[in-house]
Amino acid sequence: MKEIKTEKELTEMMMQDSPMPPSVMDTTGYGNLGFECGCGKFHGVNDPSIQQIASYRPVKIMFKCDTHYTKVRIKGIFKQTCISEWTCKNTLLSKIVKSKGL
């Protein structure tokens, strides 16, 4: 998993895929499927303490825990696995949002 540390790098990563509302990807069928988070822990895709921030095609989801955003790709048809593509600290993304006035 790539750790994003600069605003420029984060902006480039955010532009790679077109975001959709988090509700586009229904994760209830994934049960207790987990992913590696940037905070160093594993979280479940349906963990109520983890927010789904955005969805991307084909099956990618941006998750937010207390300290990190992590973009995860879910692959597999009969047996699913999560691949954490990249992560960044919450403070980095909030800095970009504030500077752009979003």
N, CA, C and O atoms as a GROMACS GRO file, in nm:
protein
  408
    1MET      N    1   0.085  -0.117   0.000
    1MET     CA    2   0.000   0.000   0.000
    1MET      C    3   0.090   0.123   0.000
    1MET      O    4   0.190   0.131   0.072
    2LYS      N    5   0.052   0.218  -0.083
    2LYS     CA    6   0.129   0.342  -0.095
    2LYS      C    7   0.081   0.441   0.010
    2LYS      O    8  -0.040   0.462   0.027
    3GLU      N    9   0.175   0.503   0.080
    3GLU     CA   10   0.141   0.606   0.177
    3GLU      C   11   0.164   0.743   0.112
    3GLU      O   12   0.275   0.775   0.071
    4ILE      N   13   0.059   0.821   0.105
    4ILE     CA   14   0.063   0.954   0.045
    4ILE      C   15   0.102   1.054   0.153
    4ILE      O   16   0.043   1.057   0.261
    5LYS      N   17   0.204   1.137   0.122
    5LYS     CA   18   0.254   1.229   0.224
    5LYS      C   19   0.247   1.376   0.184
    5LYS      O   20   0.262   1.464   0.268
    6THR      N   21   0.223   1.404   0.055
    6THR     CA   22   0.219   1.544   0.011
    6THR      C   23   0.084   1.577  -0.052
    6THR      O   24   0.013   1.488  -0.100
    7GLU      N   25   0.049   1.705  -0.049
    7GLU     CA   26  -0.077   1.750  -0.109
    7GLU      C   27  -0.079   1.723  -0.259
    7GLU      O   28  -0.182   1.682  -0.314
    8LYS      N   29   0.034   1.745  -0.326
    8LYS     CA   30   0.043   1.723  -0.470
    8LYS      C   31   0.017   1.576  -0.504
    8LYS      O   32  -0.060   1.545  -0.595
    9GLU      N   33   0.081   1.488  -0.432
    9GLU     CA   34   0.066   1.344  -0.454
    9GLU      C   35  -0.079   1.301  -0.429
    9GLU      O   36  -0.134   1.221  -0.505
   10LEU      N   37  -0.140   1.353  -0.323
   10LEU     CA   38  -0.278   1.318  -0.291
   10LEU      C   39  -0.373   1.368  -0.399
   10LEU      O   40  -0.465   1.296  -0.439
   11THR      N   41  -0.352   1.489  -0.447
   11THR     CA   42  -0.436   1.543  -0.554
   11THR      C   43  -0.427   1.455  -0.679
   11THR      O   44  -0.529   1.428  -0.743
   12GLU      N   45  -0.307   1.412  -0.714
   12GLU     CA   46  -0.288   1.324  -0.830
   12GLU      C   47  -0.362   1.191  -0.812
   12GLU      O   48  -0.426   1.142  -0.905
   13MET      N   49  -0.353   1.133  -0.693
   13MET     CA   50  -0.420   1.005  -0.666
   13MET      C   51  -0.572   1.020  -0.670
   13MET      O   52  -0.643   0.932  -0.718
   14MET      N   53  -0.622   1.133  -0.620
   14MET     CA   54  -0.766   1.156  -0.617
   14MET      C   55  -0.822   1.174  -0.759
   14MET      O   56  -0.940   1.147  -0.782
   15MET      N   57  -0.739   1.220  -0.852
   15MET     CA   58  -0.784   1.245  -0.988
   15MET      C   59  -0.784   1.118  -1.075
   15MET      O   60  -0.835   1.121  -1.188
   16GLN      N   61  -0.729   1.008  -1.026
   16GLN     CA   62  -0.718   0.887  -1.106
   16GLN      C   63  -0.852   0.822  -1.136
   16GLN      O   64  -0.871   0.768  -1.245
   17ASP      N   65  -0.945   0.826  -1.044
   17ASP     CA   66  -1.076   0.763  -1.061
   17ASP      C   67  -1.184   0.867  -1.033
   17ASP      O   68  -1.164   0.960  -0.954
   18SER      N   69  -1.299   0.849  -1.097
   18SER     CA   70  -1.412   0.940  -1.074
   18SER      C   71  -1.490   0.892  -0.952
   18SER      O   72  -1.542   0.780  -0.952
   19PRO      N   73  -1.500   0.976  -0.849
   19PRO     CA   74  -1.573   0.935  -0.729
   19PRO      C   75  -1.724   0.935  -0.750
   19PRO      O   76  -1.778   1.016  -0.826
   20MET      N   77  -1.789   0.844  -0.681
   20MET     CA   78  -1.934   0.836  -0.679
   20MET      C   79  -1.977   0.835  -0.533
   20MET      O   80  -1.892   0.816  -0.445
   21PRO      N   81  -2.105   0.855  -0.504
   21PRO     CA   82  -2.150   0.850  -0.364
   21PRO      C   83  -2.116   0.715  -0.300
   21PRO      O   84  -2.114   0.613  -0.369
   22PRO      N   85  -2.089   0.714  -0.170
   22PRO     CA   86  -2.053   0.588  -0.104
   22PRO      C   87  -2.162   0.482  -0.113
   22PRO      O   88  -2.131   0.363  -0.110
   23SER      N   89  -2.287   0.522  -0.125
   23SER     CA   90  -2.398   0.426  -0.130
   23SER      C   91  -2.404   0.345  -0.258
   23SER      O   92  -2.479   0.248  -0.266
   24VAL      N   93  -2.326   0.382  -0.361
   24VAL     CA   94  -2.326   0.309  -0.487
   24VAL      C   95  -2.276   0.166  -0.467
   24VAL      O   96  -2.327   0.074  -0.531
   25MET      N   97  -2.178   0.147  -0.380
   25MET     CA   98  -2.125   0.013  -0.350
   25MET      C   99  -2.188  -0.037  -0.221
   25MET      O  100  -2.162   0.016  -0.113
   26ASP      N  101  -2.270  -0.140  -0.232
   26ASP     CA  102  -2.333  -0.200  -0.116
   26ASP      C  103  -2.241  -0.309  -0.063
   26ASP      O  104  -2.218  -0.410  -0.130
   27THR      N  105  -2.188  -0.290   0.057
   27THR     CA  106  -2.092  -0.385   0.113
   27THR      C  107  -2.155  -0.490   0.204
   27THR      O  108  -2.083  -0.574   0.259
   28THR      N  109  -2.286  -0.488   0.220
   28THR     CA  110  -2.348  -0.583   0.313
   28THR      C  111  -2.322  -0.729   0.274
   28THR      O  112  -2.313  -0.814   0.362
   29GLY      N  113  -2.309  -0.758   0.147
   29GLY     CA  114  -2.283  -0.894   0.102
   29GLY      C  115  -2.140  -0.941   0.128
   29GLY      O  116  -2.110  -1.059   0.111
   30TYR      N  117  -2.054  -0.851   0.170
   30TYR     CA  118  -1.915  -0.887   0.197
   30TYR      C  119  -1.892  -0.934   0.340
   30TYR      O  120  -1.781  -0.971   0.376
   31GLY      N  121  -1.996  -0.932   0.423
   31GLY     CA  122  -1.986  -0.984   0.559
   31GLY      C  123  -1.874  -0.920   0.638
   31GLY      O  124  -1.868  -0.798   0.653
   32ASN      N  125  -1.783  -1.004   0.690
   32ASN     CA  126  -1.674  -0.953   0.775
   32ASN      C  127  -1.542  -0.937   0.698
   32ASN      O  128  -1.435  -0.942   0.758
   33LEU      N  129  -1.550  -0.919   0.566
   33LEU     CA  130  -1.431  -0.896   0.484
   33LEU      C  131  -1.355  -0.776   0.540
   33LEU      O  132  -1.414  -0.672   0.569
   34GLY      N  133  -1.223  -0.790   0.554
   34GLY     CA  134  -1.143  -0.684   0.614
   34GLY      C  135  -1.037  -0.629   0.521
   34GLY      O  136  -1.002  -0.692   0.421
   35PHE      N  137  -0.986  -0.512   0.555
   35PHE     CA  138  -0.881  -0.449   0.477
   35PHE      C  139  -0.775  -0.392   0.571
   35PHE      O  140  -0.803  -0.360   0.686
   36GLU      N  141  -0.653  -0.379   0.517
   36GLU     CA  142  -0.545  -0.318   0.594
   36GLU      C  143  -0.557  -0.166   0.582
   36GLU      O  144  -0.564  -0.113   0.471
   37CYS      N  145  -0.559  -0.100   0.693
   37CYS     CA  146  -0.575   0.046   0.697
   37CYS      C  147  -0.439   0.111   0.716
   37CYS      O  148  -0.344   0.048   0.762
   38GLY      N  149  -0.431   0.237   0.680
   38GLY     CA  150  -0.309   0.314   0.699
   38GLY      C  151  -0.270   0.331   0.844
   38GLY      O  152  -0.155   0.360   0.875
   39CYS      N  153  -0.366   0.313   0.935
   39CYS     CA  154  -0.337   0.327   1.078
   39CYS      C  155  -0.262   0.206   1.132
   39CYS      O  156  -0.216   0.207   1.247
   40GLY      N  157  -0.249   0.101   1.050
   40GLY     CA  158  -0.177  -0.018   1.093
   40GLY      C  159  -0.267  -0.131   1.138
   40GLY      O  160  -0.219  -0.241   1.166
   41LYS      N  161  -0.396  -0.105   1.147
   41LYS     CA  162  -0.492  -0.207   1.190
   41LYS      C  163  -0.567  -0.262   1.070
   41LYS      O  164  -0.560  -0.208   0.959
   42PHE      N  165  -0.639  -0.371   1.093
   42PHE     CA  166  -0.731  -0.424   0.994
   42PHE      C  167  -0.871  -0.387   1.038
   42PHE      O  168  -0.908  -0.404   1.154
   43HIS      N  169  -0.951  -0.336   0.943
   43HIS     CA  170  -1.090  -0.300   0.969
   43HIS      C  171  -1.180  -0.380   0.877
   43HIS      O  172  -1.138  -0.420   0.768
   44GLY      N  173  -1.302  -0.404   0.920
   44GLY     CA  174  -1.401  -0.468   0.835
   44GLY      C  175  -1.468  -0.366   0.745
   44GLY      O  176  -1.488  -0.251   0.785
   45VAL      N  177  -1.502  -0.407   0.623
   45VAL     CA  178  -1.568  -0.314   0.531
   45VAL      C  179  -1.706  -0.272   0.583
   45VAL      O  180  -1.761  -0.171   0.540
   46ASN      N  181  -1.761  -0.350   0.674
   46ASN     CA  182  -1.891  -0.318   0.733
   46ASN      C  183  -1.882  -0.273   0.879
   46ASN      O  184  -1.983  -0.267   0.948
   47ASP      N  185  -1.762  -0.244   0.924
   47ASP     CA  186  -1.742  -0.199   1.062
   47ASP      C  187  -1.814  -0.065   1.082
   47ASP      O  188  -1.787   0.031   1.009
   48PRO      N  189  -1.905  -0.057   1.179
   48PRO     CA  190  -1.981   0.068   1.198
   48PRO      C  191  -1.894   0.187   1.240
   48PRO      O  192  -1.938   0.301   1.228
   49SER      N  193  -1.773   0.163   1.289
   49SER     CA  194  -1.687   0.274   1.330
   49SER      C  195  -1.603   0.328   1.213
   49SER      O  196  -1.529   0.426   1.230
   50ILE      N  197  -1.615   0.265   1.095
   50ILE     CA  198  -1.540   0.306   0.977
   50ILE      C  199  -1.638   0.367   0.876
   50ILE      O  200  -1.739   0.305   0.842
   51GLN      N  201  -1.608   0.486   0.828
   51GLN     CA  202  -1.695   0.554   0.731
   51GLN      C  203  -1.659   0.517   0.589
   51GLN      O  204  -1.541   0.505   0.555
   52GLN      N  205  -1.762   0.497   0.505
   52GLN     CA  206  -1.740   0.484   0.362
   52GLN      C  207  -1.756   0.624   0.304
   52GLN      O  208  -1.864   0.683   0.313
   53ILE      N  209  -1.651   0.676   0.245
   53ILE     CA  210  -1.648   0.814   0.197
   53ILE      C  211  -1.690   0.827   0.052
   53ILE      O  212  -1.764   0.919   0.017
   54ALA      N  213  -1.645   0.735  -0.034
   54ALA     CA  214  -1.675   0.740  -0.177
   54ALA      C  215  -1.662   0.601  -0.236
   54ALA      O  216  -1.597   0.514  -0.179
   55SER      N  217  -1.725   0.582  -0.352
   55SER     CA  218  -1.715   0.458  -0.429
   55SER      C  219  -1.655   0.490  -0.565
   55SER      O  220  -1.666   0.602  -0.614
   56TYR      N  221  -1.591   0.390  -0.625
   56TYR     CA  222  -1.529   0.405  -0.756
   56TYR      C  223  -1.553   0.277  -0.834
   56TYR      O  224  -1.572   0.171  -0.774
   57ARG      N  225  -1.552   0.286  -0.965
   57ARG     CA  226  -1.565   0.167  -1.049
   57ARG      C  227  -1.428   0.105  -1.071
   57ARG      O  228  -1.331   0.181  -1.074
   58PRO      N  229  -1.412  -0.025  -1.087
   58PRO     CA  230  -1.520  -0.125  -1.080
   58PRO      C  231  -1.566  -0.150  -0.935
   58PRO      O  232  -1.684  -0.133  -0.908
   59VAL      N  233  -1.480  -0.188  -0.844
   59VAL     CA  234  -1.521  -0.208  -0.704
   59VAL      C  235  -1.411  -0.154  -0.614
   59VAL      O  236  -1.323  -0.228  -0.569
   60LYS      N  237  -1.417  -0.024  -0.589
   60LYS     CA  238  -1.320   0.042  -0.502
   60LYS      C  239  -1.397   0.132  -0.406
   60LYS      O  240  -1.500   0.190  -0.442
   61ILE      N  241  -1.347   0.142  -0.285
   61ILE     CA  242  -1.414   0.222  -0.183
   61ILE      C  243  -1.308   0.299  -0.103
   61ILE      O  244  -1.203   0.245  -0.070
   62MET      N  245  -1.340   0.425  -0.073
   62MET     CA  246  -1.256   0.506   0.016
   62MET      C  247  -1.315   0.496   0.155
   62MET      O  248  -1.432   0.529   0.177
   63PHE      N  249  -1.234   0.449   0.249
   63PHE     CA  250  -1.276   0.436   0.388
   63PHE      C  251  -1.204   0.539   0.474
   63PHE      O  252  -1.095   0.584   0.440
   64LYS      N  253  -1.266   0.576   0.585
   64LYS     CA  254  -1.206   0.669   0.679
   64LYS      C  255  -1.218   0.612   0.820
   64LYS      O  256  -1.327   0.579   0.866
   65CYS      N  257  -1.103   0.600   0.887
   65CYS     CA  258  -1.102   0.563   1.029
   65CYS      C  259  -1.070   0.690   1.108
   65CYS      O  260  -1.073   0.800   1.052
   66ASP      N  261  -1.040   0.676   1.234
   66ASP     CA  262  -1.011   0.793   1.318
   66ASP      C  263  -0.890   0.873   1.271
   66ASP      O  264  -0.883   0.994   1.293
   67THR      N  265  -0.793   0.806   1.206
   67THR     CA  266  -0.668   0.874   1.173
   67THR      C  267  -0.632   0.875   1.024
   67THR      O  268  -0.550   0.956   0.982
   68HIS      N  269  -0.691   0.786   0.944
   68HIS     CA  270  -0.648   0.771   0.805
   68HIS      C  271  -0.765   0.752   0.707
   68HIS      O  272  -0.872   0.703   0.742
   69TYR      N  273  -0.740   0.794   0.583
   69TYR     CA  274  -0.824   0.756   0.469
   69TYR      C  275  -0.749   0.645   0.398
   69TYR      O  276  -0.627   0.652   0.383
   70THR      N  277  -0.821   0.542   0.355
   70THR     CA  278  -0.759   0.432   0.282
   70THR      C  279  -0.848   0.395   0.164
   70THR      O  280  -0.967   0.370   0.182
   71LYS      N  281  -0.790   0.391   0.044
   71LYS     CA  282  -0.864   0.351  -0.076
   71LYS      C  283  -0.839   0.203  -0.098
   71LYS      O  284  -0.724   0.158  -0.108
   72VAL      N  285  -0.948   0.127  -0.108
   72VAL     CA  286  -0.942  -0.019  -0.112
   72VAL      C  287  -1.009  -0.071  -0.238
   72VAL      O  288  -1.117  -0.025  -0.276
   73ARG      N  289  -0.944  -0.167  -0.303
   73ARG     CA  290  -1.005  -0.237  -0.417
   73ARG      C  291  -1.048  -0.375  -0.368
   73ARG      O  292  -0.971  -0.446  -0.304
   74ILE      N  293  -1.172  -0.412  -0.400
   74ILE     CA  294  -1.222  -0.545  -0.363
   74ILE      C  295  -1.224  -0.627  -0.491
   74ILE      O  296  -1.285  -0.589  -0.590
   75LYS      N  297  -1.155  -0.741  -0.486
   75LYS     CA  298  -1.150  -0.825  -0.606
   75LYS      C  299  -1.195  -0.966  -0.574
   75LYS      O  300  -1.190  -1.010  -0.460
   76GLY      N  301  -1.239  -1.034  -0.678
   76GLY     CA  302  -1.283  -1.172  -0.666
   76GLY      C  303  -1.432  -1.187  -0.685
   76GLY      O  304  -1.509  -1.097  -0.651
   77ILE      N  305  -1.472  -1.299  -0.739
   77ILE     CA  306  -1.615  -1.327  -0.761
   77ILE      C  307  -1.668  -1.421  -0.654
   77ILE      O  308  -1.763  -1.387  -0.583
   78PHE      N  309  -1.608  -1.538  -0.640
   78PHE     CA  310  -1.656  -1.635  -0.542
   78PHE      C  311  -1.592  -1.614  -0.405
   78PHE      O  312  -1.654  -1.640  -0.302
   79LYS      N  313  -1.469  -1.568  -0.404
   79LYS     CA  314  -1.400  -1.536  -0.280
   79LYS      C  315  -1.337  -1.397  -0.296
   79LYS      O  316  -1.250  -1.377  -0.380
   80GLN      N  317  -1.381  -1.304  -0.213
   80GLN     CA  318  -1.333  -1.167  -0.225
   80GLN      C  319  -1.214  -1.142  -0.133
   80GLN      O  320  -1.203  -1.199  -0.024
   81THR      N  321  -1.126  -1.056  -0.180
   81THR     CA  322  -1.015  -1.008  -0.098
   81THR      C  323  -1.004  -0.856  -0.119
   81THR      O  324  -1.046  -0.803  -0.221
   82CYS      N  325  -0.948  -0.790  -0.020
   82CYS     CA  326  -0.928  -0.645  -0.027
   82CYS      C  327  -0.781  -0.616  -0.053
   82CYS      O  328  -0.692  -0.676   0.006
   83ILE      N  329  -0.759  -0.521  -0.143
   83ILE     CA  330  -0.625  -0.473  -0.170
   83ILE      C  331  -0.625  -0.324  -0.138
   83ILE      O  332  -0.691  -0.245  -0.206
   84SER      N  333  -0.551  -0.286  -0.038
   84SER     CA  334  -0.541  -0.145  -0.001
   84SER      C  335  -0.445  -0.078  -0.098
   84SER      O  336  -0.326  -0.110  -0.102
   85GLU      N  337  -0.498   0.016  -0.178
   85GLU     CA  338  -0.418   0.079  -0.282
   85GLU      C  339  -0.330   0.191  -0.226
   85GLU      O  340  -0.210   0.196  -0.254
   86TRP      N  341  -0.391   0.281  -0.148
   86TRP     CA  342  -0.313   0.390  -0.090
   86TRP      C  343  -0.383   0.442   0.035
   86TRP      O  344  -0.500   0.414   0.060
   87THR      N  345  -0.306   0.518   0.112
   87THR     CA  346  -0.358   0.574   0.236
   87THR      C  347  -0.295   0.711   0.260
   87THR      O  348  -0.187   0.742   0.209
   88CYS      N  349  -0.364   0.792   0.340
   88CYS     CA  350  -0.308   0.919   0.384
   88CYS      C  351  -0.370   0.954   0.519
   88CYS      O  352  -0.477   0.905   0.554
   89LYS      N  353  -0.301   1.039   0.592
   89LYS     CA  354  -0.354   1.084   0.720
   89LYS      C  355  -0.473   1.176   0.697
   89LYS      O  356  -0.476   1.251   0.599
   90ASN      N  357  -0.570   1.172   0.787
   90ASN     CA  358  -0.688   1.257   0.776
   90ASN      C  359  -0.651   1.404   0.766
   90ASN      O  360  -0.716   1.480   0.695
   91THR      N  361  -0.546   1.444   0.838
   91THR     CA  362  -0.507   1.585   0.841
   91THR      C  363  -0.462   1.634   0.703
   91THR      O  364  -0.482   1.751   0.671
   92LEU      N  365  -0.402   1.546   0.622
   92LEU     CA  366  -0.356   1.586   0.489
   92LEU      C  367  -0.475   1.617   0.399
   92LEU      O  368  -0.475   1.719   0.330
   93LEU      N  369  -0.574   1.531   0.398
   93LEU     CA  370  -0.692   1.553   0.313
   93LEU      C  371  -0.771   1.675   0.362
   93LEU      O  372  -0.820   1.752   0.280
   94SER      N  373  -0.784   1.692   0.491
   94SER     CA  374  -0.858   1.807   0.541
   94SER      C  375  -0.786   1.938   0.507
   94SER      O  376  -0.851   2.041   0.489
   95LYS      N  377  -0.653   1.935   0.500
   95LYS     CA  378  -0.576   2.053   0.462
   95LYS      C  379  -0.608   2.094   0.318
   95LYS      O  380  -0.621   2.212   0.288
   96ILE      N  381  -0.621   1.995   0.230
   96ILE     CA  382  -0.654   2.022   0.089
   96ILE      C  383  -0.796   2.077   0.078
   96ILE      O  384  -0.820   2.174   0.006
   97VAL      N  385  -0.889   2.016   0.149
   97VAL     CA  386  -1.028   2.060   0.145
   97VAL      C  387  -1.039   2.206   0.191
   97VAL      O  388  -1.111   2.285   0.130
   98LYS      N  389  -0.970   2.239   0.297
   98LYS     CA  390  -0.974   2.377   0.351
   98LYS      C  391  -0.909   2.476   0.253
   98LYS      O  392  -0.960   2.586   0.233
   99SER      N  393  -0.797   2.437   0.192
   99SER     CA  394  -0.727   2.529   0.102
   99SER      C  395  -0.804   2.552  -0.028
   99SER      O  396  -0.792   2.659  -0.089
  100LYS      N  397  -0.885   2.454  -0.071
  100LYS     CA  398  -0.963   2.467  -0.194
  100LYS      C  399  -1.101   2.526  -0.166
  100LYS      O  400  -1.175   2.559  -0.259
  101GLY      N  401  -1.137   2.538  -0.038
  101GLY     CA  402  -1.267   2.592  -0.004
  101GLY      C  403  -1.381   2.498  -0.035
  101GLY      O  404  -1.491   2.542  -0.069
  102LEU      N  405  -1.355   2.367  -0.023
  102LEU     CA  406  -1.458   2.266  -0.054
  102LEU      C  407  -1.546   2.236   0.064
  102LEU      O  408  -1.638   2.154   0.054
   0.00000   0.00000   0.00000
